[in-house]
Amino acid sequence: MASAPEAKSADSVETESPAADSIFNEILNPVNLVLTAIILVLVFKILRSRLGKPCAEHQVPELPKIRKDMTVAELRQYDGTQADGRVLVAVNGWIFDATRGRRFYGPGGPYAAFGGKDASRGLATFSVTSSDKEYDDLSDLNSMEMDSVKEWEAQFRVKYIVPIAEVGSRHLSTLGLWTLQCERAFFG
C-alpha cells in the first residue's frame, strides 16, 4: 500500500511538469522573445519622446535681462504684445519676468489682465481684473488678503525665480542677480 501513494505523487509530478514546461517553452519561443523586444523598444521610444525635450511651441527663447529703472507706466508695455513677447507681472512690490508663463499671463491667456501690471490686488481678492491705478499701495487689504498676496509672491519666486525689479511709490528699480543670490544665502 505504501507504493500506491508514491505512484500517485509521481503521476502528479509528471502531469504538472509538462504544463510548466509548455509555459516555459512558450515564453522562450524565439518569436515571442522578438515581439517582446520590439514592444520594449517602442515603449522606450515613446516614453523618451514624451519625457525628453519639451515641444518647440512651449519653448520660450531666452530674453536678455532687464537692467534699468522703469516707472509703473513703463511696466504696462510688457504685457506680451510686443515683438519679443516679454510678460512682466508685479506681485507684492516685486516684478517678475513671467514670459515662461506667457500662455497664462500673455494675450489671450486666462490671467492676461495681470500682464504688464501689478497683480497683487487681483490675486488677493481672487479677481481677474486689471488695475489701471498708477500705483496701488494695498493699504486697504485685510490681513487674510495680504497673506494671500504673500503666498502668491512666494509662488512667483519659486516658479519665475528671479524678481527683476522692486516697486517703489511710483518707480521701479531693477535688481541684479547678486541680490537674489544673497537672499537665497540668508533665507534659503
C-alpha positions in Angstrom: 0.0 0.0 0.0 2.9 2.3 0.5 3.7 2.1 -3.2 0.3 3.3 -4.2 0.7 6.8 -2.8 4.2 7.0 -4.2 2.8 6.2 -7.6 0.1 9.0 -7.3 2.7 11.6 -6.4 5.0 10.6 -9.3 2.0 10.8 -11.6 1.1 14.3 -10.3 4.7 15.5 -10.7 4.6 14.2 -14.3 1.3 16.0 -15.1 2.5 19.3 -13.6 5.8 19.2 -15.2 4.6 19.2 -18.8 2.3 22.2 -18.2 5.1 24.2 -16.6 7.4 23.1 -19.4 4.9 24.2 -22.1 4.5 27.7 -20.4 8.3 28.0 -20.2 8.7 26.9 -23.8 6.0 29.5 -24.9 7.8 32.3 -23.1 11.2 31.3 -24.5 9.8 30.8 -28.0 12.0 32.9 -30.4 9.0 34.7 -31.9 7.7 35.7 -28.5 11.1 37.0 -27.5 11.4 39.1 -30.7 7.9 40.5 -30.2 8.7 41.3 -26.5 11.9 43.1 -27.5 10.1 45.1 -30.2 7.4 46.2 -27.7 10.0 47.2 -25.1 11.9 49.3 -27.7 8.7 51.1 -28.8 7.6 51.8 -25.2 11.1 53.2 -24.5 11.0 55.5 -27.6 7.5 56.7 -26.7 8.5 57.5 -23.1 11.7 59.1 -24.1 10.0 61.4 -26.6 7.4 62.5 -24.0 9.9 63.0 -21.2 12.7 64.3 -23.3 12.8 67.8 -24.8 9.8 70.0 -24.5 7.8 70.8 -27.6 9.1 73.7 -29.7 5.8 75.6 -29.3 6.2 75.6 -25.5 9.9 76.7 -25.5 10.4 80.4 -24.8 13.6 81.9 -26.2 15.9 83.3 -23.6 15.5 87.1 -23.5 18.1 89.4 -22.1 17.7 90.5 -18.5 16.2 93.9 -18.0 18.7 96.1 -16.2 17.1 99.5 -16.0 14.8 101.5 -13.8 11.2 101.8 -15.0 8.0 103.5 -14.0 4.7 101.8 -13.5 3.6 103.2 -16.8 6.6 101.6 -18.5 5.7 98.3 -17.0 2.4 98.3 -19.0 4.3 97.8 -22.3 5.5 94.4 -21.1 2.1 92.6 -21.4 3.2 90.1 -24.1 2.0 92.1 -27.1 5.4 93.5 -28.1 7.7 91.7 -30.7 9.7 89.8 -28.1 6.6 88.7 -26.2 8.0 89.5 -22.8 5.5 89.4 -20.0 6.2 91.1 -16.6 3.9 90.7 -13.6 4.2 92.7 -10.4 3.2 90.9 -7.1 3.6 92.5 -3.6 6.1 95.1 -4.7 8.2 92.8 -6.9 8.2 92.5 -10.6 8.7 89.0 -12.1 9.5 88.0 -15.7 6.6 85.7 -16.4 7.5 85.2 -20.0 7.7 81.4 -19.4 4.1 81.6 -18.4 3.0 83.6 -21.4 0.2 81.1 -22.1 -1.3 82.3 -18.8 -0.3 85.9 -18.5 0.1 86.9 -22.1 -2.5 88.0 -24.6 -5.5 85.6 -24.7 -4.4 83.8 -21.5 -6.8 83.4 -18.6 -4.7 85.8 -16.5 -3.9 88.3 -19.3 -5.3 91.1 -17.2 -2.2 90.7 -15.0 0.4 91.0 -17.8 2.3 94.3 -17.6 0.5 95.3 -14.4 0.5 94.9 -10.6 -1.5 91.8 -10.0 -1.4 92.0 -6.2 -4.9 93.2 -5.6 -6.4 90.8 -8.2 -4.6 87.8 -6.6 -5.5 88.9 -3.1 -9.2 89.2 -3.9 -9.3 86.3 -6.4 -10.5 88.7 -9.1 -9.0 88.6 -12.6 -9.5 92.2 -13.5 -6.8 94.6 -14.5 -5.8 97.5 -12.2 -5.5 100.8 -14.0 -4.1 102.6 -11.0 -0.7 104.2 -11.4 0.4 102.7 -8.1 -1.5 100.6 -5.6 -0.2 100.6 -2.0 -2.6 97.8 -1.0 -3.2 99.5 2.4 -6.9 98.7 2.3 -6.4 94.9 2.1 -7.2 92.9 5.2 -4.7 90.5 6.8 -6.1 87.4 5.0 -5.8 89.2 1.7 -2.3 90.3 2.5 -1.4 86.7 3.5 -2.7 85.6 0.1 -0.6 88.2 -1.7 2.5 86.9 0.2 1.7 83.4 -0.8 1.4 84.4 -4.4 4.7 86.2 -4.1 6.4 83.1 -2.8 4.9 81.1 -5.6 6.2 83.5 -8.2 9.6 83.4 -6.6 9.7 79.7 -7.0 8.2 79.5 -10.4 9.8 82.5 -12.1 12.9 82.5 -9.8 14.4 86.0 -10.4 12.5 89.0 -9.3 13.8 91.6 -11.7 12.6 94.8 -10.0 11.2 96.2 -6.9 8.2 98.5 -6.9 8.6 101.9 -5.3 5.9 104.5 -4.7 5.8 105.3 -8.4 9.1 104.0 -9.6 10.5 100.5 -10.2 14.2 100.0 -9.5 15.9 97.0 -11.0 17.6 94.3 -9.0 20.7 92.3 -10.1 21.2 88.6 -9.8 23.6 89.3 -6.8 20.6 90.4 -4.7 18.8 87.2 -5.4 21.8 85.1 -4.5 22.2 87.0 -1.2 18.5 86.4 -0.5 18.9 82.7 -1.1 22.1 82.6 1.1 20.3 84.2 4.0 16.7 82.9 3.6 17.2 79.6 1.8 
